[in-house]
Amino acid sequence: MISYPKNSAPDENHKKVLDRRKTAPRMNAPTLYATIKRRSKYAYQGGRDGRPALMRVTRLEDDSYAFHLDNGNRYRREDLTFFAQSPEGKLLKLT
């Protein structure tokens, strides 16, 4: 619930926006996954038996090593191949 300071109230447009947020259906956002590219110098961190493992992107930062993966390490965009998982569970390669 949003509270407002005394002697202040939201205008009618703001109330309408808040009402829409309460009633709007929630969309399931796709989950972002990545594999470490074989040509990356970090390829040894991302798989078993020479095959890249799919790892969830857990956090993003505004940095050159912006992508945090499930293995606890951070990577550059150029070291990763990205996939999105739809709410239905389908994996789609992002290009």
N, C-alpha and C positions, 0 to 999 in steps of 0.2 A: 504494500500500500504506500502511496506517495503522500507525504505530508507537506503542507505549505506553511510558511511563516504566518504569524498572526497578521491580520489586515491585508492578506494577499490571497488571491484565489485564481485558479486557472481560468482562462477565457473559454468560450464555448468551443472553439476549434480544438483546443488542447484536450478538452473533455471528450470530444468525439474520437480523437486519436487514441486516447487511453481506453475508451470503450471498445474500439476496434481491436486493440491488442488483446483484450480479455476474451473476445469471441472469435478471433481469427484462428483457423485451424493451424496447428503446429506442423511444420514440414520437417521431416527427418533429413538432416543435412548428410551429404555423403561423407564417408570416412576416407581420409587421405592415407595412402600407403606408398612405400617406396622400396626399390631394390637398389643396391649399390652396383654401379656399372662395372663390368669386368675390366675395363681399361683404366679405372680409377686406381690411384695408389692405395686406396682404402678397401679394395675389393676383398681382401683377406678377412675383413671384419664382418662381412655380410652374408655368409653362407656356409654350407657344409658340402663336402664332396665336390667342390668346384662349381656348385650351382648357387646362384643368388637367392637369398631368402627374402620373402616379402615381410617388411616391417612397417608398423604403424607410425605415422608422423605424430609425435606426441605434443610438440610445441614448435612455434615459429618465433624467430627474433629478427630484428632489423640489424643484421650483421652479415658479414661475408659467409660465415658458417651458420646459416639461419635455421636449418632443419634439424630438429632433435628427433631421433628415432628410438624405437623400443629398446635397443641395445644400450642406451644411455649416452651415445656419442652424437656429435654434431657434424653436419656435412654441408658442403656447398651444393648449389643447385646443379652444377655441371657434373657432379659425381653421382647423381641419382636419376633413376627412371621412376616416374610417378604413375600411380594408379588410383582411381577413385572407386569406392564400393558404394553402389546404389543402395537405397533402403531395402530393395528386394534381394540384395546379396551378390549382385553381379559385379565383377571387377572389370573396369574399363581403363585401358592404357591412355594416359594423357600425353598429347604430343605438342 
